[in-house]
Amino acid sequence: MKNTLILFTVSSFLLVGCSQEKSYSVWVESSQDAELIHAAKERLTNAEIDFIIDDNGSVLVNEKDFDKAIFCCS
């Protein structure tokens, strides 16, 4: 019974952890200079930080990588 409970608990944590949606925050707004946006994309790519470009052209960084982005790109 104890092994079953442990297996269920571990499985639950794995399933919850794998199913979390990514959440992004603005890193560089589209109203900024085009060179700044280009440089931010290059630095984030080189640092292997997860980011996306939204429909307006803003650079958004995955919230879990936000601290990493601050250290590498500030």
C-alpha positions as CSV (number, residue, x, y, z in Angstrom):
1,M,0.0,0.0,0.0
2,K,2.8,2.4,0.9
3,N,4.6,1.8,-2.5
4,T,1.3,2.5,-4.3
5,L,0.9,5.7,-2.5
6,I,4.4,6.8,-3.3
7,L,4.0,5.9,-6.9
8,F,0.7,7.8,-7.2
9,T,2.3,10.9,-5.5
10,V,5.3,10.9,-7.8
11,S,3.2,10.3,-10.9
12,S,0.9,13.2,-9.9
13,F,3.8,15.6,-9.5
14,L,5.2,14.6,-12.9
15,L,1.9,15.0,-14.7
16,V,1.2,18.4,-13.1
17,G,4.7,19.6,-13.9
18,C,4.6,18.5,-17.5
19,S,1.2,20.0,-18.2
20,Q,1.9,23.5,-17.0
21,E,1.3,26.2,-19.6
22,K,4.1,28.7,-20.3
23,S,3.6,32.2,-19.1
24,Y,5.4,35.1,-20.8
25,S,6.1,38.7,-19.7
26,V,7.2,41.6,-21.7
27,W,10.9,42.0,-21.9
28,V,11.2,44.7,-24.6
29,E,8.1,46.6,-25.8
30,S,7.5,47.1,-29.6
31,S,7.7,50.9,-29.1
32,Q,11.4,50.6,-28.4
33,D,14.1,51.2,-31.0
34,A,14.4,48.4,-33.7
35,E,18.1,48.0,-32.9
36,L,17.3,47.4,-29.2
37,I,14.7,44.7,-30.1
38,H,17.1,43.0,-32.5
39,A,19.9,43.1,-29.9
40,A,17.5,41.6,-27.2
41,K,16.5,38.8,-29.6
42,E,20.2,38.0,-30.3
43,R,21.2,38.0,-26.6
44,L,18.2,35.9,-25.6
45,T,18.9,33.4,-28.4
46,N,22.6,33.2,-27.5
47,A,21.7,32.6,-23.9
48,E,19.2,29.9,-24.9
49,I,16.4,31.8,-23.1
50,D,12.8,30.9,-24.1
51,F,11.1,34.0,-25.7
52,I,8.5,34.8,-28.2
53,I,7.6,37.8,-30.3
54,D,3.9,38.9,-29.9
55,D,1.7,40.2,-32.7
56,N,2.7,43.8,-31.9
57,G,6.5,43.0,-32.2
58,S,7.2,43.0,-28.4
59,V,9.7,40.5,-27.1
60,L,8.2,38.3,-24.3
61,V,10.3,36.1,-22.1
62,N,9.1,33.0,-20.4
63,E,8.5,33.9,-16.7
64,K,10.6,31.0,-15.5
65,D,13.5,32.4,-17.4
66,F,13.0,36.0,-16.5
67,D,15.8,36.1,-13.8
68,K,18.1,34.4,-16.3
69,A,17.3,37.1,-18.9
70,I,18.0,39.9,-16.4
71,F,21.4,38.5,-15.6
72,C,22.4,37.9,-19.2
73,C,20.8,40.8,-21.0
74,S,20.7,43.8,-18.7
